[in-house]
Amino acid sequence: MSSWSGGLERARLVRILLIEDSPADIELTRQALAEARIANEVTVVSDGEAASDYLHRRSPYETAPRPDLILLDLNLPKKDGRELLSEIKTDESLRAIPVVVLTTSASDEDVLYAYREHVNSYMRKPVRLLDFINIVRTIEQYWLGIVTLPPPEEAAG
């Protein structure tokens, strides 16, 4: 019998940074992830500037833990998600964090831009509630259950 676990057994908490401005989408994402078999902690920031402050550990986030996975909406107030994606993927200290774009944008230009900026996945938010929940569960299964995420920066050094 094989001892391979398919990545479903994790010894540590998976930290997810959800960058989203829609209260309804935040709640649905939290609910879907709460049902996960993988222990996770979801932190939410609702605009691009707050997300940048969080990731760079600027006030009021000086003690914020580094996320293991970022779920990013493109259409954000204050600082656009496209600009934030570029900032993340060009910063040596952040670029290894996987970023999944989860957005309503169906624009081919947005898809191409995101991949050119080295996004790890691009997913369109479906209109139907059940479809949205299924997308979040798919993200959970793949990114938290199958993929080996980079170690926390504290352990990497």
Buried (B, 14 or more C-beta within 10 A) or exposed (E): EEEEEEBEEBEEEBBBBBBBBBEEBBEBBBEBBEEBEBEBEBBBBBBBBBBBBBBBEEEEBEEBBBBBBBBBBBBBEEBBBBBBBBBBBEEEEBEBBBBBBBBBBEEEEBBEBBEEBEBBBBBBBEEEEEEBBEBBBEBBBEBBBEEEBBEBEEEEE
